[in-house]
Amino acid sequence: MNDTILGELKLNFKDIEKEVKDKESEIRFITPAKGKYLI
C-alpha cells in the first residue's frame, strides 16, 4: 500500500473520529444524567 492511500485513510479516520466525538458530546449535553455511562 502506498503512502498516499495510507495518508488519506488516516485523514478519513480522523474525520470519522471527530464526528463520533461530536456526537458523543451532543448526547452528553442532551442527557447529562446518562452521560456518565457513555464511554
C-alpha positions, 0 to 999 in steps of 0.5 A: 500500500502506498503512502498516499492511500495510507495518508488519506485513510488516516485523514478519513479516520480522523474525520470519522473520529471527530464526528463520533466525538461530536456526537458523543458530546451532543448526547452528553449535553442532551442527557447529562444524567446518562452521560456518565455511562457513555464511554 
